[in-house]
Amino acid sequence: MGIFDSLENSPAFKSALGQLGAAVLPVVMSEVFGSGGQGGLNAIIAKLQQAGFGEQVKSWIGTGQNLPITADQIRQVLGNDTVRQIAAKYNIPIDQVSEVLAHQLPVAVDRASPDGKLPHNA
């Protein structure tokens, strides 16, 4: 078990992440999926698939268990500049932006596709 594994299972880490997520998640998610420069949920999914994360995306859209994605993988797909811009815009530490997105992206895609299909206008 690595250091991150024990940190991720820490109640304090989960609490801090939860508080951060509750505070900034709506604005960060709208920045990434909505009116921000990323082109919406379908565009993010296309980027993830092109970057080799098709299995994760498939699990999020499907009705089974969601496969995880890491903060580093999120930065790889969105690009460091985009993550930095979001962090600066909302005065959030860059690592926390990536962590929140890594935890919430699977949930957001899962909720957007309750019947195992993603709406065309997502």
C-alpha positions as MATLAB code, in Angstrom:
seq = 'MGIFDSLENSPAFKSALGQLGAAVLPVVMSEVFGSGGQGGLNAIIAKLQQAGFGEQVKSWIGTGQNLPITADQIRQVLGNDTVRQIAAKYNIPIDQVSEVLAHQLPVAVDRASPDGKLPHNA';
ca = [
       0.000    0.000    0.000;
       1.402    3.364   -1.018;
       1.303    6.631    0.859;
      -1.544    7.908   -1.295;
      -3.600    4.779   -0.578;
      -3.424    5.390    3.152;
      -4.070    9.109    2.674;
      -7.058    8.460    0.444;
      -8.574    6.187    3.103;
      -7.967    8.748    5.841;
     -11.187   10.185    7.322;
      -9.500   13.607    7.607;
      -8.561   13.578    3.916;
     -12.046   12.495    2.912;
     -13.553   15.198    5.091;
     -11.317   17.920    3.649;
     -11.980   16.693    0.122;
     -15.696   16.591    0.835;
     -15.688   20.143    2.186;
     -13.679   21.388   -0.771;
     -15.899   19.493   -3.171;
     -19.065   20.900   -1.637;
     -17.676   24.431   -1.749;
     -16.195   24.521   -5.233;
     -17.595   21.564   -7.099;
     -20.498   23.388   -8.761;
     -18.293   26.133  -10.172;
     -15.440   23.845  -11.150;
     -17.772   21.346  -12.797;
     -19.562   24.089  -14.713;
     -16.179   25.424  -15.801;
     -15.089   22.011  -17.048;
     -18.378   20.680  -18.419;
     -20.486   23.719  -19.132;
     -19.691   27.198  -20.226;
     -15.950   26.788  -19.701;
     -13.470   26.159  -22.468;
     -13.648   22.355  -22.389;
     -16.765   21.973  -24.557;
     -19.124   20.096  -22.267;
     -19.359   16.580  -20.921;
     -19.314   14.876  -24.328;
     -16.118   16.737  -25.235;
     -14.464   15.700  -21.955;
     -15.490   12.086  -22.553;
     -14.054   12.229  -26.076;
     -10.763   13.593  -24.675;
     -10.666   10.820  -22.069;
     -11.269    8.150  -24.701;
      -8.624    9.616  -27.023;
      -6.163    9.625  -24.106;
      -6.688    5.905  -23.526;
      -9.219    6.020  -20.682;
     -12.053    4.398  -22.638;
     -12.476    1.570  -20.111;
     -12.990    4.061  -17.297;
     -15.498    6.058  -19.331;
     -17.337    2.900  -20.345;
     -17.659    1.902  -16.686;
     -19.027    5.344  -15.744;
     -21.655    5.280  -18.486;
     -22.525    1.647  -17.865;
     -24.599    0.416  -14.978;
     -21.806   -1.413  -13.122;
     -19.133   -0.180  -10.762;
     -17.180    2.934  -11.798;
     -13.475    2.508  -12.449;
     -11.327    5.228  -10.870;
      -9.269    7.908  -12.532;
      -6.419    9.723  -10.824;
      -5.742   13.419  -10.410;
      -2.642   13.032  -12.604;
      -4.727   11.427  -15.337;
      -7.230   14.295  -15.134;
      -4.377   16.795  -15.539;
      -3.069   14.766  -18.481;
      -6.438   14.912  -20.246;
      -7.439   18.492  -19.443;
      -3.902   19.832  -19.601;
      -1.885   21.487  -16.863;
      -2.699   24.948  -18.182;
      -6.447   24.352  -17.964;
      -6.218   22.952  -14.433;
      -3.977   25.865  -13.420;
      -6.415   28.376  -14.902;
      -9.354   26.823  -13.034;
      -7.346   26.792   -9.812;
      -6.322   30.421  -10.242;
      -9.794   31.568  -11.270;
     -11.396   30.099   -8.133;
      -8.394   30.499   -5.814;
      -8.156   26.754   -5.203;
      -4.892   24.811   -4.880;
      -4.164   23.103   -8.194;
      -3.786   19.667   -6.622;
      -7.185   19.974   -4.998;
      -8.863   20.884   -8.284;
      -7.475   17.717   -9.868;
      -8.413   15.594   -6.844;
     -11.982   16.870   -6.780;
     -12.366   16.295  -10.513;
     -10.877   12.797  -10.248;
     -13.391   11.892   -7.556;
     -16.390   13.665   -9.047;
     -16.006   13.083  -12.792;
     -17.029    9.398  -12.609;
     -20.026   10.365  -10.465;
     -21.050   13.155  -12.838;
     -20.866   10.909  -15.912;
     -22.662    8.118  -14.054;
     -25.494   10.447  -13.048;
     -25.730   11.895  -16.552;
     -26.233    8.374  -17.940;
     -28.641    6.615  -15.551;
     -29.909    4.247  -18.225;
     -26.421    3.357  -19.462;
     -26.463    5.938  -22.259;
     -25.122    9.458  -22.302;
     -27.512   12.120  -23.622;
     -26.357   13.717  -26.891;
     -26.580   17.218  -25.414;
     -24.443   16.485  -22.336;
];
